[in-house]
């Protein structure tokens, strides 16, 4: 069969057999004096017997040995593995007089006997002709491997994933998390048995034309951590690990798994390394930059958006409360059909539970995304596995051919859909939640005058917080807002009142009613508020209309019906000691962007580099959960507003997440937009996060898009950027 091929530059004249020596006497030696491209092959695992004298050594607890692989592999029945992820550090290899090679990769298949299939991606480190080369690649046996244009250096952190999509189409992705350069991703067909998943250090083959195993490069030691299969912890055991030997000695050996069973160290030679020291676990986060469609929904059955890329599994070690947040651009190509997005939690052995859901209005207009957010919480028990899945449907039955959509943007550059989960321990938790699934109405006259903020529900949507030390509290509110009378926007706020003190409006957002009626906006509002030790605070979700309504007109909160149930309205609070609180940047100003200011719909521009930017240099490796919240709107129909989170490190910048607010539906109709991203940060590296924006297409001179609703007094609805570190 034809295997994956690495090719060196043409024109080299090589005496390959002499260079490699008698590495593998059973293989026919390659031709000496061969000129032209030289093929290097990855190969399925070649079983081997353990070298004499190792039966009772420290490596005897490992489960297998091979001529060409070392690392970890998990196995299952046909079709068992549909996704794998892994992160590793690119090892340094020395220049040698003869060619030496090592390949670090993740893959599916190729481990079990008589399995010639393998889908993989990784990095190869090798010395050839006195030069050392580091390069990234992907490969699907038996086809040739493909080099990826990416600058790789020893010590760089690499993360990769391989996931199955529809119709046997697989997405292969890899990125250098140290340089932060743009990641690589490709979709390719693959039809292997899916019976194994691996994290491997390999010595590849060299073929010219016959094949022989190369000499393994002295890569020292490197780490694979963390890894996952099918969206969950692989649960590695020592029996899943294996050594590489050359017939007379062990030449590469992994450690036992680390404490959380998702990683290991692997070392050159026969001395078994220790497992990786405990590190900050990666957040429970998954995302997809694909665009999704749902056609012919019956209006009541929830369907998984993407059971591979927008679903996660976890098994808590302590009983906790899981807080989940999903973020997606929802829209319709056929007016009159709203888009419902939800979060389902499925405990192992039980049926799914719809924890939270929100609705995006399609009545207002077509091709007008709503940067929707939904948050929910669910109690989880130690030792039980849970699956969290993003689901969706239309709000009512659609005729055949009618479609709702998720993901904004053009081909190959869609706004990422994200799903995050944070676990808060049940005992001594900093988390407080309030939720209710009833529908609320605010009517002109006695209950609303367009100026006075009123509690939504003083019983069910209010919290009391009394910190024992000076603290900061992160507050989030989430509600479906809509109007039955066109022309009246709905304002949603969070009010904080110290005991015996005056209420303060900590944050607020506005949902547009000018665009159309019965078109909910899945609104989200966030704030970071300082609290004094020993003082009791009341936190309430409040609301009002943006201007006085005539008698009989109303605004509403919560979508759905009494028959099907209403979308839950939530208020969450997480209290941090001030020293460990998230970083916040906020502005109560209003911003405008137009053609004369340089907008061309292609270039992301900073909203406010002085007020909506956060710079930091962590002293330890961390994960950053970054969130942005802004009221977006247009004064000129037909121009959508894009808001993103840009990260800058080492002179390189990229937009790591973005969302779009629809301007086609109508003017002066804010979308209380939310955008989130999870980003790895390395110790000692300087990072800057900032909020950026643009129009979705070129605007003619004089047309504008805007951030910030209001004002109330002299202040507009606050725009916020939060960076919450897990270190």
N, C-alpha and C positions, 0 to 999 in steps of 0.2 A: 504494500500500500504506500501511497505518497503521504509523507508526513510534513509537519510544519517546517519551514525553511528560513534560516537566517542567511543573508547574503552579504559578504564583504565586498569591498570595492573591486571592480573589474580591473584586470591587468596585473594582478599579483601572481607570482610564480612560487608555488609552495611545495615543499617536500613534506606532505602531511604525515605520512607514516613515520618518518624520522622525527618529526616534531612531537608527535603524540607518544611515540614509543609503543611498547607492547602492553597498552592499557587493557585491551580486551582481546586475548588471543583467539577467541572463538569467532570474532568478526573478521571479515576480509579487510585487509588494510586498504586505505585510499591510495589512489595513484600518486606516485611521486612526480614532481615536476609539472603538476596540473596548473594550467593558467586560467584566469577568468574568475567569475563569481564562485564562491565556496559556500555550499549549503550546510547550515547547522540545523539539526532537528530536535524538537522536543519529542519525547517518547512516552507512551504509557508506562506505568510502573513495571519494572522488571524484578520479579521476586528473587531473593537470594537466601542462602543459608547463613546463619550467624557465624562469624569467624570463630575458630577454636579458641577456647579460653574465656569467652565472654558469657557463657551460660549462667554463671553465678555472680556476674558483675552488677554494677548499679543500673545497667541498661536492660537487665533481664525482665524488668516490669513492663517494658515497651512491647507492643504487640506484633511488630513485623519488621523485616529488614529487606533492603532492596539494593540493587546495583546502581540505581540512578536517582532515587528519591530519598529524602528524609524530611520529617515534619509530621503532620497529623492528617488523617483521613477518617471520615465517618461514612458509614455505609447503610444502605436500606434497600427496599424492594424497588422494582421498576417504577419510575415516576416519582420517587420519594423526594427528590431535591429539585426545587424550581428557582432557588435564589441562594446566592452566597455573597458575603462581603468579607473583606479583610484589610487590615492596615499593617504595614511593616516598615522597617527602616532600611534604606539602601545601604548595604555593607560596603566597606572599602576593601579593594583587592590590590595586591602589589603587582608591579610590573615584573614579568618573569621572562627568562630566556626562551622558554617554549610556551605554546599557547595553553592557557588555563581559563576555565569558564565556571560560572555559577549563575543560576537563574532562580529568582524568588517570585512565586506566583500563587494565585488562587485559581481554582478550577472546579469543574463538575465532570465526573466520569474519568475513565482511564485507570482506575485503581484495581478493580476486581479482575480476576482471570478472564481471558478471552474478551476483554472490552477494549477495542481499538479506538473508541471515540473519546474525545476530550475537547472541552471548550475552556479557554483559560486566558488570563491576562497577567502581566507582571513586568519585572525588570530583569535584565541580564547584565552582569558585571564580568568583564573578561579582559585578559591581557593577550595581545596578539602582536607579534612583530615588535615587541618592546614598548607598545603603547597600551594604555588602559582605557577602556571604553565603558560607558554606562548608558543604557538605552531602555526605553519602554516599548512594549509590543502587545499584540493580541493574536490569538490563534484558535482555529477550529480544525482539528484533525479530521480528515487527512490533508486538508488544504494547507498551503504555505502560510507561515506566520507573516504578520505585517508590522513593520516598524512604525512607531508613533512619533511624530515630530514633537518632541518635548525635551527640554534640557534637564538632565538628571545629574545630580551630584551625590557623592557618598555622604551619608548622614541625613539625606532628605527623607521626610515621612511620606509614604505613599498610601493611598486608600483606593480600593477598587471594589467593584460590584459586578455581578453577572446575574441577570434576572430574566425569567421567562415571561413573555407577553402572549398576545393572542396569536393563534395559528402558527405555533412553533417559531415565532420571531423572538429573538433574545437580545437584550440590551447589555452591551459590554461597556463599562465605564472605568476610568482610572484618572486620578489626579495627584499632583504633587502638593501636599498640604504645607510644605515648608516655603516654597517660593510663591505659592498662591496663584501660579499661572493658570490660565483657563483649563478646565478639565477636558478630557477626551471622552467621547461617547459615540457608539455606533450600534446600529440594529442589524442583526444578521440571522438567517435561518439556521436552526440546529435541531437534529432529530436523534440525539443520543439517548441511551436508556435512563439516564438520571438516577443512577444507583449509588453514586459516591460523590462526596464533596471534600475538597482538599485545600490545605495551606502548606506549600512545599518549597524546599530548597532542592534544586535539581542540578545534576551535571548533564548537559545536553549531548546529543550526538553530533559528530562531524562526518559528513558524507562527501566522497569525491571519487567514484560514485558510490562505492560501498561505505557502510556506516560503521563507526567505532565510537564508543563512549569517550568523551574528552577527559582530560585531567581536571579534577575539581580545583577551582581557584581557592586559595586560602582566604576565605571571607571573614575570618575571625569569629564574631558572634553577632547575631541580629535578633530582632524581636518581631514576632507576629502577634498583634494585639491592638484592638479587639477584632474578633471575627463573629460572623453569624451565619446561620442557615435558615432559609424560609422565614426570614424576619425575626428569628429568635436566637437565644443563646444556644450554641452547638452542644453544650454539656460535655466537653472533652474529658476523656479519661486516659490514663497512661496507656491502656491497651489500644487506643486509637493512634498512638505515636509509633514512629518507626525510624530506624537508622539506615544510613547508606554505607555500603562497604565495597571494597574493590577486590574481594576474593580472599584477601589475607588480613585485612584490618578494617576497623570502622573508621570512616573518614568524615562523617557528619552525623550529629546526634542532637535530638531535641531534648529539652527539659521535660519534666512533668508539667501538666497544665497549671496555670495560675489559679488563685483562689476562687475566681468567679468563672472558671472553666471555659473561657473564651479566648485564651491566648497562651503563648509559650515562647521561650527562647530556643534558638538553634545555634549550634556551634560547630566550627570546623574541627576535625579530629575525633578522638574517642572519649574525651572527658566530658561527662554529662554536665551541662550548665544548670544553675538554679532557675526556677521559674521567675517570670517578671515580678518585680516588686509591685505592690498594689498601686494603682494609678486611679486618677479620677475617671469614673465610668462615663462612657459616652452617653449623652442624653438619649432618652427614648424619642427618636425623631425619624420621620421618613418623609420624603418629598418626591415629586415627579414633575418634570417640565413637559410632559405630554399634554395634548389637548384631548378631551374626552367628549363623546356625544352619547345622548340617551334618546332613543327614538321609540315612540309608541308606548310610553309609560302609562300604566293604568291609573296612576294618581294615588295609589295607596300602598303598593308593594315597594319596600326599600330594596335597592340593589347596590352591591359593592361597586364603587367607582373603579378600583383597580386592586384586586385581592392580593397582588404581589407587591406593588410599590407603594400603596397607600393603606397598608395594614401592618400591624406590629404585634409581636408576642413578647410577654415578659412573665417572670415568676418572682414575685417579691419575696425577699428573705424575712421581712417583718410585715405585719399587718399595717396597712397604710390607706390613705385616701389618694386615689389617682385623679389628677386634674388634667384634662385633655383639652387642647385647643386646635381647631382646624381652620384653615385659611384658604379660600379659593375664589377665583373670578367666575361668577355665574352669569349666564345670559341666554337669551332665546333668539332664534332666527324667525320665529312666528309669534306675533303679538298675541297676548292673552293667556300665556302659559307661564306661571311662576315656577321657580326652580327651588326645590327643597333639598337642603344638605343636612346630614345627621352624623352622629358618632354612635356606633354600636360597640358594646362590650360583651364578649362571650366568655364566661368562665368555663374552664375545662370540664367537659361532660355535661354541660347545660346549654340551653338555647340562648340566642342573642338578646341583649337588652338595649333598647334605644335610650341612651343616656341624655342626649340633647339634640335639638335640631333648630334650624332657622330657615327662613324663606326669603328668596330674592324675587322682586317684582318684575314680571314680564308684561304686565298690562301697559306699562308706561311707554314702552317702545322696544324696538329690536336692536340688536348689536350694541347694547348698552350695558357693559359688565357692571356688576355689583361686587366690590371687593369684600366679600362676605367673610364673617368670622363667626364661629360657634364655640362656646366653652361649656364644659360639663364636668361633673365629678362623680366618682364611683368608689365605694369601699372595696378594698381587695384584701384577701387573706393570705398570710404567709404560706408558701409552699404550693399554692394553686397557680396554674398557668392561666393567663388571660390573653385573649386576642382582641385588639382594638382595630376597628375597621371604619373607614370613611364610606358612607352610603349616601344615595341620593334618589330622587324621584321628581316627577312633576306634581303640582298641587291639585291637578285634576286630569282625568283621562284625556290623552292626546289622540287625535285621529292618526291613522297610518301615515307615515312619512313626516310627521311633525317632530321636531327635534329641539332639545335643550342642550346647552353646551357648558363645559368647564375648561377654563384656560383661555386667556386673551393673548393677542399678538399674532405675528405672522408665522409662516411655516418654519419650523426648526427653532423658534425663539418664543415659546409660549411662557406665560407667567407661571412660575412654579406653584403647585398645590402642595400644602404642607400639613402634617399632622404631628403634634408633639404630645408627650405625656410626662408629667412630673409627679413623683411619688412623695407624699408627705406622711411621716410616721403617725400612726393613730394616737400614740402617746406623746404628749408634749408638743403637738403640732403647731407650727406658726400659721397654719391655714384656718380661715373661717369662711363659711359659705352661707349664702341665703339664696333660695330659689323658689319660684312659684310658677305653676303652669295654667293660671287663669288668664283671661283676657281683660284688659283695662281700657277705659275710655275717659277722655277729658273733653268736656263740652263747654262751649262758649258761655260766658256769663259768670255765675257764681264760682265755678270750679276753674276757670281759666280766663285770663285777661291778656295773655301774650307777654307778660312781664314777670309775674310771680312764679317762682319755682315751687312745686308742690310734690310731697312724697307720693311715689307710685303706690306703695303699700307699706304703711307704717308698722305693720305687724310682720309680714313675711319677707320684705325686702329691705331690712335694716339690720345692722350689726353693731355690737358694742365691743370696743377694744380698750383694754387697760394695760399698757405695757409696764413691765417692772423696771426696765432700763430705757434710756433714750433710744428711740427707734425710728425707723422709716417704714411706712406701710405701703405696699403696692396694691392699688385698688383697680379692679376691672369690673365693668358692667357690660351686659350683652342683652340686647332686646330687638325684637322685630317691631319696627315703627312704620306706620302708614296712616293715610288719611282717606276719609270717604268724601271729602270736599276739596276739589283741586284748588291749589294756591296757598295752602297752609303747611309750612314745614313743621317738623316735630323735633323738639330739643330734648336731649337726654343728658342728665348730669349726675355727678356724685357729690354729695354735700357732707361735710365733716363738721361736727359740733362738739367742742369740748364741754365737759360738765360745767354748767353755769355760765357758759360763754356764748358767743355769737356764731351762727352758722357761717361756714366758708364754702363757696363753690370751688371744689378742688379741680374739677375738669368738666367739660361738656362737649357734646357733639350735636350736629344737626342733620336730620334726614329730610330730603327734598320731597315736598308734596306738590310742587308746581308741575312736575313731569307727568303725573297721572295719579289716578285714584286706585285704591285696592292693590297697591304695588309695594309690598313690604321692603324695607331696607334692613338687612341683618347688621344692625349698628353695634359698634364696639367703642367703648370709652375707657381710657386708662390714665392713671395718675400715680405719682409717688409723693407721699405726704409725710413730713416730719411729725413725730409725736413725742411729748414729754413724758418722762418716767412718772408713774403714779397717777397720771391724769386719765380719767375715763372719757372716751370719745364715742359718740354716736355717728355711724356712717349710714347714709340713706341714699337710695336711688330716687332721683327727682326728675320731674319733667314739666314741660309747658309747650305751647305753640310759639312760633317765632313772631307772630303779630296777632292782634285781636281778631277773633273770629266772629262773624255775625251769629245771631241767635239760631240755635239748632244745629250748627256745624260742630264737628267733633274730630279729634285725632285719636289714634288707637295704638295699643301695644299688644303684641302677640298675634301670630298668624294661626290659621287653622279653623276649626269649627267645634261646636259643642259635641258633635257626633264623633269626630276623629281625634279630638283633643287639641289643645293649643300649644304652641311652641313655648318652652320654658324661658322665663326671664330670670337672669342670674346676677348676683353681686358677690364677688370674691375678694378676700383680703389676705395678704401674706405679710406678716410682720417680721422685720429683720432688725437686729441690733444695728445701729447707725454705721458702725465700722464695716459691716459686711453687706450693706444694702446695695441694690443695683445702682448703676450710674444713670443719671437722667439729664437730658437736654430738652428744654421746652421753650416755646415762644408763643405769646398771645398776640403776635402781629399778624397782619394779612399780607399775602404774597401774590404777585401776578407774574405771568410769563406770557410773552407774545412774540410775534415774529421780529419786531424791532429790538427785542431784548436778546435775540439770537437763537430762539427756538427753531429747530429744523426737524423735529420729531424723531431724530436719530440720536442726538447727543444728550446724554443725561447731564443735568446741571444741578449744582448744589442749591437747595432751597434757601439756606442761610448758613454759610460756613462758620459764622461766629456763634450762633445760638443753637443750631441744630446739628452739632458735630461733637463727637466724644473721642478723645485720644487716650490711650493707655498702653503701658508696657508691663504685662504680667511677669511676676518674679518666678512663677511656676506655670507649668502647662495647664491650660484651662479650656473649658467650652463656654462660648458666649451665646446666650439666647437673646437675640436682638429683635426688638419690636418697634414699629412706627405706627402712628395714629394721627390722621389728618382729615379735615373736611375738605373735599375736593369738589369743584364745580366749574361750570363754564358760563360765560356771558353770551356765547355764540353757539347756537345749536350745531351739532355735527362733529364736535371735537372732544374726544375722550381724554381723560387726565391720567397719566401714568405716574405712580410714586414708587420709589425703590429705596433699598438700603445698599449703600456702597461701602466697601471695605478697602482700605489702602494699607499696604505693608511693603516695606522695602522698595518703594518707588513704583510699585505695581498696584493698579486699582481695578476693581470689578464690581458690578452690581450683582449681589448674591441672592437677592429676592426682589420681586416687584409685583405690583397689582395695578389694575386699571379701573377707573371710574367712568361710567357711561355718560357721554354728553349728547348722544343722539336723541335721548328721550326728551330732553327739555333743558331750559336754561334756569339759572339761579336755583338749582335743586341739589344741595350738597349731598354727598355720599360720605357717611362716617366711616372712612376707609381704614383698614388695618392691614399690616404686612409684617411677617415674621420670618426669621432665619436662625439657624443654629450653625455656628462657625467655630472651628478649632483654632486655638491660640497657643503659640509655643513660648516657653519661658524666654525672656530677654528680647523678644521681638516687639517693635513698636507698631501699634495698630491705630487706625483712625476709622471710625464708623460715622457716616453722615447720611442724612436724608436727601435724596435727589429726586428730580422730576422732569417730565417732558410731556408734550402732546403726543397723541398716538399717530398723527399724520400732520403734514405741513399746514400751518394756518396762514391765511392771507394777512397782509398788513392791516393792523388795527384790531384783529381778533385776539382774544385772551382766554387763558385758563387761570383758575384761582385756587388758593389754599386759605382756609380760615373763613368761618361763617360769623354772622353778627353785624355790628358789635353789640355788646352789652356794656353800656357806658362807653369807655374808650378801648375796651379789650375785646378781641375776637376769640373764637373758640380755640383753646390751646392746641398747638401741634407739638407732639412729644416723640422723643426717641429714647428708648430704654435699653441698657445693656446689663444683663444679669449673668454673672460669672459663676460657673461651677468649677472649682479648682481643687 
